[in-house]
Amino acid sequence: MDAALIFTAVLTLLICFFGLIGNALCLLVLLHKDMGNSSYVFLLQGLTVSDILLLTISTLRTFSNLHFVNIGNPHLQTFFFFWDWICTSGTKFYTVAISLERFFVITFPLVAHRVVTVKRSKLFALSVLVFVILLSCFSYLYSCCIDKGSFNIYVAIVLHFLPFTIVLILNVFIFIGIRNFRALRRSVKKPSENSEDESASIMLFAVVVVFGFCYSFEFIRRIMNYISPEYMTQWKHYDYPINHLADIFYVLNSSVNFLIYCLLGSTFRAVFLKIFRARFGWLREKFGEEKTENSVVSRSEASKVSQSSSSLAVSKECGLDEI
């Protein structure tokens, strides 16, 4: 087996393993009541579930490439087709939805304050899920009944060009909006006002930037293949490393969100620490009690040694050691 293939497979499995743990922690925090009812929370919940499904199927595929498991059963192809499309399109279009939400909140803050309600936010997140399921059904019909020959072009447009382009354009406007917002805060000299909203905007902006970077490798491959149909064969020495990087960053995009939330999301970080202390506080109390008991015992033993030393010194002074 190719050494590069083994390296990519092992690295992919490691990323998937830690990514599944991170996404499970993300879901635990995002479902906590202290996260509130912000509009982006429901979108992040959908994105996290999509990432978990994507990392799971990526793990199965990697084991299949290493010949540990066999997922090529013809009876399971339809099931894996829908699983793949729902998680992949869910990851991408929930990211697009997050970009749209941040663009609207930053560009039209007064309108967003009035229009964006908890109920509408839930409906928006649910509508993305419905769109993803309907898109998966249509894609299955396209591959089977409409035009199987042009299905690769359809995939390139729907799953790569369209979401990547939308995210790229919205990112520019979000970046400009964040800069204008900071300049406005400096002009009115209110550094602490809306700090939570700004933290959420920067966190979500980072999520979208990482998405754009991680999928840029596959985006380049698709463009080159579209421009030159002979790209895969004539430029194989260039496509080979790009293909391996695309596979690695494909799963990495779904694995790093926990780190982004903890580093840049003040609310997420506070809720995570609260849950961690509540769940594992008994360990600190237990070890704290043991430490206290050990220190008490140590002080008691030190006191006894001190008393013995004092008695010995008195005995020497009184000449008792000569008896």
Beta strands, then each sheet from edge to edge (+ up, - down):
end
